[in-house]
Amino acid sequence: MGSDHAGFPLKQDLVTYVRELGHEVVDVGTRGTDPVDYPDYAETLSKTLLDGLAERGVLICGSGVGASVAANKLPGIRAGLCHDTYSAHQGVEHDDMNVLVLGGRVIGPALARDLIRAYLGATFTGEERHRRRLQKVHALERRYSPAR
C-alpha cells in the first residue's frame, strides 16, 4: 500500500483493515501529511509488485487520477481507479488489474473498505477472451516502450 500526503489518512485506516482481513501489508509510504509527490509513491509501489515483493497493490492520492496515470507508466502494472465495487472486482477478473487506485479526497473509509474487499477477493478468470485482450495490452506496452 502506498499514498501521497492526500491519501495518507485513508491509507492508515486501510492498512489496519487489510491486516484484519488476514493479508500481509507492505507499506511503501508516505508516513505523514507533509506534502510529497504522488509519482514517487506510485513508482515505489509498482516496483514492489514488479520485484515480486507483493502480489497486488493499493495506491491512494487525492483524486486517484494522478497516481493511476503514474503507476500505469510502468510496464506490467495494470492500475485501475475504482469508485464502485463492480469495477474493483471486475478489473481483476477481466483485466488482471494488479493495482487498485483510490481517491482519498473522493471516497470515504466505508466505501474504500468495500472496494478493498471486492478487489482482494477477486481472481483473474483466465477466460480466452480476457487472456487475448491482456495479450494485446502487453503488446501495446512492448510496442511503445523505449528500446532497452
MDTraj code that builds the backbone (N, CA, C; nanometers):
import mdtraj as md
import numpy as np

residues = "MET GLY SER ASP HIS ALA GLY PHE PRO LEU LYS GLN ASP LEU VAL THR TYR VAL ARG GLU LEU GLY HIS GLU VAL VAL ASP VAL GLY THR ARG GLY THR ASP PRO VAL ASP TYR PRO ASP TYR ALA GLU THR LEU SER LYS THR LEU LEU ASP GLY LEU ALA GLU ARG GLY VAL LEU ILE CYS GLY SER GLY VAL GLY ALA SER VAL ALA ALA ASN LYS LEU PRO GLY ILE ARG ALA GLY LEU CYS HIS ASP THR TYR SER ALA HIS GLN GLY VAL GLU HIS ASP ASP MET ASN VAL LEU VAL LEU GLY GLY ARG VAL ILE GLY PRO ALA LEU ALA ARG ASP LEU ILE ARG ALA TYR LEU GLY ALA THR PHE THR GLY GLU GLU ARG HIS ARG ARG ARG LEU GLN LYS VAL HIS ALA LEU GLU ARG ARG TYR SER PRO ALA ARG".split()
xyz = np.array([
    [0.0836, -0.1175, 0.0000],
    [0.0000, 0.0000, 0.0000],
    [0.0874, 0.1228, 0.0000],
    [0.0444, 0.2207, -0.0744],
    [0.1181, 0.3453, -0.0799],
    [0.0248, 0.4617, -0.1024],
    [0.0713, 0.5797, -0.0633],
    [-0.0086, 0.7003, -0.0820],
    [0.0809, 0.8224, -0.0817],
    [0.0237, 0.9312, -0.1321],
    [0.0862, 1.0606, -0.1098],
    [0.0238, 1.1192, 0.0169],
    [0.0522, 1.2451, 0.0440],
    [0.0014, 1.3093, 0.1654],
    [-0.1515, 1.3163, 0.1682],
    [-0.2142, 1.3358, 0.0520],
    [-0.3605, 1.3472, 0.0461],
    [-0.4284, 1.2132, 0.0741],
    [-0.3610, 1.1051, 0.0414],
    [-0.4174, 0.9730, 0.0643],
    [-0.3765, 0.9103, 0.1961],
    [-0.2850, 0.9749, 0.2672],
    [-0.2310, 0.9163, 0.3897],
    [-0.3369, 0.8800, 0.4943],
    [-0.4305, 0.9692, 0.5285],
    [-0.5282, 0.9310, 0.6322],
    [-0.6098, 0.8062, 0.5939],
    [-0.6534, 0.7974, 0.4706],
    [-0.7288, 0.6801, 0.4266],
    [-0.6397, 0.5565, 0.4258],
    [-0.5160, 0.5725, 0.3812],
    [-0.4233, 0.4584, 0.3798],
    [-0.4062, 0.4009, 0.5193],
    [-0.3911, 0.4852, 0.6184],
    [-0.3717, 0.4375, 0.7550],
    [-0.4895, 0.3507, 0.7992],
    [-0.6097, 0.3936, 0.7691],
    [-0.7285, 0.3160, 0.8022],
    [-0.7282, 0.1836, 0.7275],
    [-0.6918, 0.1857, 0.5999],
    [-0.6980, 0.0659, 0.5170],
    [-0.5882, -0.0341, 0.5491],
    [-0.4727, 0.0112, 0.5913],
    [-0.3659, -0.0816, 0.6327],
    [-0.4180, -0.1706, 0.7450],
    [-0.4814, -0.1105, 0.8412],
    [-0.5385, -0.1871, 0.9532],
    [-0.6459, -0.2825, 0.9027],
    [-0.7329, -0.2338, 0.8161],
    [-0.8421, -0.3164, 0.7647],
    [-0.7901, -0.4363, 0.6853],
    [-0.6929, -0.4135, 0.5998],
    [-0.6383, -0.5225, 0.5182],
    [-0.5736, -0.6280, 0.6072],
    [-0.5076, -0.5865, 0.7104],
    [-0.4499, -0.6826, 0.8059],
    [-0.5606, -0.7612, 0.8768],
    [-0.6696, -0.6936, 0.9104],
    [-0.7831, -0.7624, 0.9735],
    [-0.8422, -0.8678, 0.8801],
    [-0.8317, -0.8450, 0.7491],
    [-0.8802, -0.9422, 0.6501],
    [-0.7850, -1.0609, 0.6361],
    [-0.6689, -1.0536, 0.7032],
    [-0.5747, -1.1646, 0.7013],
    [-0.4640, -1.1526, 0.5985],
    [-0.4452, -1.0353, 0.5431],
    [-0.3404, -1.0142, 0.4429],
    [-0.2207, -0.9441, 0.5051],
    [-0.1041, -0.9766, 0.4540],
    [0.0174, -0.9056, 0.4929],
    [0.0213, -0.7740, 0.4167],
    [0.0697, -0.6690, 0.4802],
    [0.0762, -0.5377, 0.4172],
    [0.2207, -0.4891, 0.4136],
    [0.2633, -0.4489, 0.2957],
    [0.3912, -0.3795, 0.2789],
    [0.3542, -0.2331, 0.2573],
    [0.3846, -0.1486, 0.3535],
    [0.3517, -0.0061, 0.3456],
    [0.4723, 0.0677, 0.2889],
    [0.4588, 0.1190, 0.1661],
    [0.5708, 0.1863, 0.0991],
    [0.5706, 0.3377, 0.1230],
    [0.4823, 0.3860, 0.2115],
    [0.4790, 0.5282, 0.2431],
    [0.3674, 0.5993, 0.1683],
    [0.3573, 0.7197, 0.1939],
    [0.4276, 0.8134, 0.2765],
    [0.3923, 0.7896, 0.4232],
    [0.4628, 0.8566, 0.5086],
    [0.4471, 0.8331, 0.6520],
    [0.3776, 0.9480, 0.7250],
    [0.3213, 1.0430, 0.6504],
    [0.2549, 1.1559, 0.7159],
    [0.1854, 1.2446, 0.6139],
    [0.1415, 1.3596, 0.6608],
    [0.0647, 1.4501, 0.5750],
    [0.1473, 1.5662, 0.5198],
    [0.2795, 1.5631, 0.5395],
    [0.3636, 1.6647, 0.4765],
    [0.3596, 1.6436, 0.3258],
    [0.3497, 1.7503, 0.2474],
    [0.3368, 1.7364, 0.1018],
    [0.4506, 1.6559, 0.0384],
    [0.4116, 1.5599, -0.0445],
    [0.5036, 1.4772, -0.1227],
    [0.4445, 1.4630, -0.2632],
    [0.5171, 1.4003, -0.3529],
    [0.4737, 1.3872, -0.4919],
    [0.4254, 1.2460, -0.5199],
    [0.3012, 1.2341, -0.5667],
    [0.2407, 1.1025, -0.5896],
    [0.3184, 1.0137, -0.6865],
    [0.3880, 1.0671, -0.7901],
    [0.4611, 0.9749, -0.8786],
    [0.5682, 0.8940, -0.8059],
    [0.6275, 0.9517, -0.7028],
    [0.7309, 0.8797, -0.6279],
    [0.6737, 0.7551, -0.5609],
    [0.5552, 0.7672, -0.5047],
    [0.4944, 0.6539, -0.4344],
    [0.4303, 0.5561, -0.5317],
    [0.3815, 0.6066, -0.6452],
    [0.3309, 0.5165, -0.7496],
    [0.4444, 0.4288, -0.8009],
    [0.5616, 0.4874, -0.8199],
    [0.6763, 0.4101, -0.8667],
    [0.7223, 0.3094, -0.7615],
    [0.7329, 0.3524, -0.6371],
    [0.7782, 0.2623, -0.5314],
    [0.6839, 0.1437, -0.5158],
    [0.5537, 0.1701, -0.5136],
    [0.4568, 0.0620, -0.5006],
    [0.4651, -0.0310, -0.6217],
    [0.4722, 0.0263, -0.7407],
    [0.4774, -0.0548, -0.8627],
    [0.6019, -0.1416, -0.8667],
    [0.7159, -0.0869, -0.8282],
    [0.8389, -0.1656, -0.8248],
    [0.8299, -0.2785, -0.7235],
    [0.7599, -0.2560, -0.6142],
    [0.7395, -0.3613, -0.5150],
    [0.6687, -0.4803, -0.5785],
    [0.5695, -0.4530, -0.6619],
    [0.4993, -0.5607, -0.7326],
    [0.5885, -0.6245, -0.8382],
    [0.6537, -0.5429, -0.9177],
    [0.7371, -0.5957, -1.0259],
    [0.8546, -0.6766, -0.9731],
    [0.9028, -0.6438, -0.8531],
    [1.0123, -0.7185, -0.7899],
    [0.9639, -0.8438, -0.7173],
    [0.8317, -0.8683, -0.7193],
    [0.7763, -0.9878, -0.6578],
    [0.7642, -0.9828, -0.5060],
    [0.7715, -0.8629, -0.4480],
    [0.7615, -0.8496, -0.3030],
    [0.6169, -0.8413, -0.2555],
    [0.5246, -0.8251, -0.3494],
    [0.3812, -0.8244, -0.3201],
    [0.3084, -0.8679, -0.4468],
    [0.1887, -0.9213, -0.4288],
    [0.1101, -0.9680, -0.5430],
    [0.0206, -0.8594, -0.6003],
    [-0.0320, -0.7739, -0.5124],
    [-0.1222, -0.6669, -0.5545],
    [-0.0916, -0.5423, -0.4745],
    [-0.1362, -0.4298, -0.5283],
    [-0.1133, -0.3042, -0.4596],
    [-0.2384, -0.2211, -0.4488],
    [-0.2370, -0.1318, -0.3502],
    [-0.3398, -0.0305, -0.3332],
    [-0.2671, 0.1023, -0.3235],
    [-0.3069, 0.1960, -0.4080],
    [-0.2405, 0.3247, -0.4182],
    [-0.3452, 0.4335, -0.3999],
    [-0.3137, 0.5330, -0.3175],
    [-0.4113, 0.6367, -0.2844],
    [-0.3472, 0.7746, -0.2982],
    [-0.4128, 0.8609, -0.3744],
    [-0.3764, 1.0025, -0.3761],
    [-0.5065, 1.0810, -0.3594],
    [-0.5036, 1.2111, -0.3776],
    [-0.6228, 1.2920, -0.3536],
    [-0.7425, 1.2485, -0.4362],
    [-0.7267, 1.2500, -0.5676],
    [-0.8368, 1.2104, -0.6562],
    [-0.8229, 1.0674, -0.7051],
    [-0.7024, 1.0151, -0.7019],
    [-0.6730, 0.8835, -0.7578],
    [-0.6256, 0.8913, -0.9015],
    [-0.6513, 1.0011, -0.9683],
    [-0.6174, 1.0134, -1.1100],
    [-0.4668, 1.0175, -1.1311],
    [-0.3979, 1.1055, -1.0609],
    [-0.2542, 1.1186, -1.0798],
    [-0.1795, 0.9910, -1.0495],
    [-0.2140, 0.9265, -0.9386],
    [-0.1473, 0.8014, -0.9012],
    [-0.1738, 0.6930, -1.0048],
    [-0.2942, 0.6895, -1.0593],
    [-0.3277, 0.5913, -1.1622],
    [-0.2459, 0.6147, -1.2890],
    [-0.2382, 0.7386, -1.3317],
    [-0.1597, 0.7719, -1.4506],
    [-0.0139, 0.7328, -1.4299],
    [0.0427, 0.7695, -1.3156],
    [0.1844, 0.7418, -1.2891],
    [0.2117, 0.5922, -1.2825],
    [0.1294, 0.5176, -1.2100],
    [0.1532, 0.3726, -1.1953],
    [0.1459, 0.3020, -1.3300],
    [0.0553, 0.3443, -1.4151],
    [0.0385, 0.2789, -1.5450],
    [0.1527, 0.3072, -1.6425],
    [0.2458, 0.3914, -1.6060],
    [0.3635, 0.4150, -1.6898],
    [0.4643, 0.3010, -1.6796],
    [0.4547, 0.2202, -1.5750],
    [0.5494, 0.1099, -1.5583],
    [0.4961, -0.0147, -1.6269],
    [0.5731, -0.0707, -1.7211],
    [0.5285, -0.1931, -1.7894],
    [0.5006, -0.3042, -1.6884],
    [0.3873, -0.3693, -1.7052],
    [0.3495, -0.4770, -1.6148],
    [0.2517, -0.4342, -1.5075],
    [0.2309, -0.3047, -1.4950],
    [0.1345, -0.2541, -1.3971],
    [0.0033, -0.2260, -1.4688],
    [-0.1035, -0.2757, -1.4078],
    [-0.2379, -0.2527, -1.4597],
    [-0.3181, -0.1925, -1.3448],
    [-0.3108, -0.0590, -1.3351],
    [-0.3744, 0.0137, -1.2260],
    [-0.5104, 0.0654, -1.2706],
    [-0.6091, 0.0475, -1.1836],
    [-0.7430, 0.0961, -1.2123],
    [-0.7957, 0.1810, -1.0990],
    [-0.8446, 0.2983, -1.1353],
    [-0.9086, 0.3878, -1.0393],
    [-1.0540, 0.3436, -1.0262],
    [-1.0935, 0.3038, -0.9062],
    [-1.2287, 0.2497, -0.8851],
    [-1.3013, 0.3252, -0.7746],
    [-1.4295, 0.3488, -0.8024],
    [-1.5169, 0.4095, -0.7027],
    [-1.6420, 0.3251, -0.6801],
    [-1.6441, 0.2043, -0.7374],
    [-1.7579, 0.1141, -0.7178],
    [-1.7055, -0.0283, -0.7099],
    [-1.7787, -0.1134, -0.6391],
    [-1.7310, -0.2491, -0.6153],
    [-1.7288, -0.3339, -0.7418],
    [-1.8202, -0.3084, -0.8348],
    [-1.8193, -0.3856, -0.9601],
    [-1.6855, -0.3675, -1.0312],
    [-1.6418, -0.2445, -1.0468],
    [-1.5148, -0.2179, -1.1150],
    [-1.3968, -0.2764, -1.0382],
    [-1.4034, -0.2730, -0.9056],
    [-1.2932, -0.3237, -0.8237],
    [-1.2731, -0.4735, -0.8420],
    [-1.3814, -0.5509, -0.8530],
    [-1.3619, -0.6952, -0.8743],
    [-1.3532, -0.7289, -1.0223],
    [-1.4286, -0.6621, -1.1063],
    [-1.4260, -0.6906, -1.2498],
    [-1.2898, -0.6546, -1.3099],
    [-1.2256, -0.5501, -1.2578],
    [-1.0935, -0.5128, -1.3059],
    [-0.9916, -0.6242, -1.2868],
    [-1.0058, -0.6987, -1.1799],
    [-0.9183, -0.8140, -1.1558],
    [-0.9634, -0.9318, -1.2416],
    [-1.0918, -0.9625, -1.2395],
    [-1.1450, -1.0803, -1.3084],
    [-1.1234, -1.0763, -1.4592],
    [-1.1411, -0.9599, -1.5201],
    [-1.1315, -0.9488, -1.6660],
    [-0.9994, -0.8912, -1.7147],
    [-0.9420, -0.7979, -1.6386],
    [-0.8247, -0.7236, -1.6858],
    [-0.6978, -0.7534, -1.6079],
    [-0.7049, -0.8439, -1.5124],
    [-0.5906, -0.8803, -1.4283],
    [-0.5278, -0.7566, -1.3640],
    [-0.6132, -0.6643, -1.3204],
    [-0.5691, -0.5421, -1.2537],
    [-0.4863, -0.5797, -1.1314],
    [-0.3684, -0.5210, -1.1191],
    [-0.2838, -0.5531, -1.0041],
    [-0.2616, -0.4360, -0.9086],
    [-0.3176, -0.3202, -0.9418],
    [-0.3133, -0.2059, -0.8502],
    [-0.4519, -0.1410, -0.8475],
    [-0.5100, -0.1359, -0.7289],
    [-0.6346, -0.0637, -0.7071],
    [-0.5973, 0.0774, -0.6656],
    [-0.6502, 0.1760, -0.7361],
    [-0.6220, 0.3155, -0.7035],
    [-0.7492, 0.3785, -0.6484],
    [-0.7311, 0.4523, -0.5392],
    [-0.8431, 0.5173, -0.4722],
    [-0.8164, 0.6664, -0.4563],
    [-0.9224, 0.7439, -0.4577],
    [-0.9138, 0.8878, -0.4326],
    [-0.9444, 0.9169, -0.2871],
    [-0.8434, 0.9501, -0.2099],
    [-0.8598, 0.9732, -0.0671],
    [-0.9467, 1.0925, -0.0337],
    [-0.9607, 1.1862, -0.1281],
    [-1.0474, 1.3030, -0.1068],
    [-1.1814, 1.2865, -0.1775],
    [-1.2032, 1.1686, -0.2351],
    [-1.3239, 1.1444, -0.3140],
    [-1.4174, 1.0451, -0.2461],
    [-1.3607, 0.9415, -0.1865],
    [-1.4431, 0.8395, -0.1212],
    [-1.4104, 0.8330, 0.0271],
    [-1.5033, 0.7794, 0.1034],
    [-1.4840, 0.7659, 0.2472],
    [-1.4342, 0.6279, 0.2844],
    [-1.4029, 0.6094, 0.4107],
    [-1.3471, 0.4821, 0.4575],
    [-1.4390, 0.3623, 0.4371],
    [-1.5704, 0.3791, 0.4543],
    [-1.6613, 0.2641, 0.4401],
    [-1.6607, 0.2122, 0.2969],
    [-1.6720, 0.3017, 0.1996],
    [-1.6674, 0.2594, 0.0598],
    [-1.5298, 0.2035, 0.0262],
    [-1.4249, 0.2657, 0.0752],
    [-1.2887, 0.2164, 0.0490],
    [-1.2728, 0.0728, 0.0985],
    [-1.3272, 0.0420, 0.2147],
    [-1.3199, -0.0952, 0.2668],
    [-1.3956, -0.1916, 0.1757],
    [-1.5126, -0.1506, 0.1279],
    [-1.5889, -0.2348, 0.0348],
    [-1.5098, -0.2603, -0.0930],
    [-1.4435, -0.1573, -0.1436],
    [-1.3635, -0.1713, -0.2662],
    [-1.2457, -0.2646, -0.2440],
    [-1.1789, -0.2499, -0.1312],
    [-1.0655, -0.3365, -0.0973],
    [-1.1107, -0.4819, -0.0899],
    [-1.2220, -0.5054, -0.0220],
    [-1.2727, -0.6425, -0.0077],
    [-1.3059, -0.7027, -0.1445],
    [-1.3700, -0.6245, -0.2317],
    [-1.4040, -0.6730, -0.3663],
    [-1.2774, -0.7003, -0.4476],
    [-1.1811, -0.6116, -0.4394],
    [-1.0549, -0.6242, -0.5135],
    [-0.9743, -0.7450, -0.4665],
    [-0.9548, -0.7559, -0.3369],
    [-0.8735, -0.8659, -0.2844],
    [-0.9426, -1.0020, -0.2949],
    [-1.0749, -1.0007, -0.3028],
    [-1.1491, -1.1256, -0.3143],
    [-1.1634, -1.1772, -0.4558],
    [-1.1194, -1.0993, -0.5520],
    [-1.1351, -1.1360, -0.6933],
    [-1.0103, -1.2056, -0.7465],
    [-1.0300, -1.2904, -0.8475],
    [-0.9191, -1.3542, -0.9179],
    [-0.9416, -1.3421, -1.0678],
    [-0.8339, -1.3371, -1.1412],
    [-0.8399, -1.3311, -1.2872],
    [-0.9033, -1.4603, -1.3382],
    [-1.0024, -1.4483, -1.4251],
    [-1.0746, -1.5668, -1.4720],
    [-0.9917, -1.6524, -1.5666],
    [-0.9022, -1.5902, -1.6410],
    [-0.8220, -1.6651, -1.7370],
    [-0.8991, -1.7083, -1.8597],
    [-1.0220, -1.6606, -1.8742],
    [-1.1003, -1.6957, -1.9936],
    [-1.0264, -1.6495, -2.1183],
    [-1.0474, -1.7211, -2.2270],
    [-0.9748, -1.6950, -2.3516],
    [-0.9881, -1.5492, -2.3946],
    [-1.1076, -1.4944, -2.3904],
    [-1.1272, -1.3553, -2.4361],
    [-1.0501, -1.2573, -2.3478],
    [-1.0417, -1.2865, -2.2191],
    [-0.9673, -1.1973, -2.1301],
    [-0.8169, -1.2131, -2.1494],
    [-0.7694, -1.3351, -2.1697],
    [-0.6267, -1.3570, -2.1991],
    [-0.5886, -1.2885, -2.3301],
    [-0.6747, -1.3014, -2.4315],
    [-0.6478, -1.2394, -2.5617],
    [-0.6346, -1.0875, -2.5465],
    [-0.7252, -1.0281, -2.4737],
    [-0.7215, -0.8823, -2.4557],
    [-0.6005, -0.8397, -2.3736],
    [-0.5665, -0.9175, -2.2743],
    [-0.4493, -0.8869, -2.1931],
    [-0.3211, -0.8992, -2.2759],
    [-0.3156, -0.9971, -2.3658],
    [-0.2006, -1.0094, -2.4552],
    [-0.1873, -0.8855, -2.5430],
    [-0.2993, -0.8282, -2.5834],
    [-0.2954, -0.7049, -2.6625],
    [-0.2447, -0.5873, -2.5801],
    [-0.2787, -0.5835, -2.4527],
    [-0.2260, -0.4793, -2.3644],
    [-0.0742, -0.4945, -2.3522],
    [-0.0276, -0.6181, -2.3338],
    [0.1172, -0.6425, -2.3259],
    [0.1856, -0.6016, -2.4560],
    [0.1218, -0.6282, -2.5685],
    [0.1790, -0.5898, -2.6981],
    [0.1896, -0.4374, -2.7088],
    [0.0912, -0.3666, -2.6587],
    [0.0987, -0.2198, -2.6582],
    [0.2175, -0.1718, -2.5749],
    [0.2361, -0.2338, -2.4585],
    [0.3499, -0.1962, -2.3744],
    [0.4817, -0.2142, -2.4482],
    [0.4959, -0.3290, -2.5144],
    [0.6205, -0.3571, -2.5871],
    [0.6380, -0.2609, -2.7055],
    [0.5310, -0.2339, -2.7768],
    [0.5387, -0.1504, -2.8961],
    [0.5798, -0.0088, -2.8635],
    [0.5348, 0.0435, -2.7501],
    [0.5597, 0.1838, -2.7170],
    [0.6646, 0.2032, -2.6075],
    [0.7268, 0.0964, -2.5614],
    [0.8338, 0.1095, -2.4632],
    [0.9634, 0.1412, -2.5362],
    [1.0435, 0.2304, -2.4803],
    [1.1730, 0.2594, -2.5420],
    [1.2610, 0.1345, -2.5428],
    [1.3404, 0.1219, -2.6451],
    [1.4335, 0.0069, -2.6534],
    [1.5282, 0.0121, -2.5358],
    [1.5529, -0.1039, -2.4786],
    [1.6422, -0.1100, -2.3613],
    [1.7741, -0.1678, -2.3999],
])
top = md.Topology()
chain = top.add_chain()
for i, resn in enumerate(residues, 1):
    res = top.add_residue(resn, chain, resSeq=i)
    for name in ("N", "CA", "C"):
        top.add_atom(name, md.element.get_by_symbol(name[0]), res)
traj = md.Trajectory(xyz[None], top)
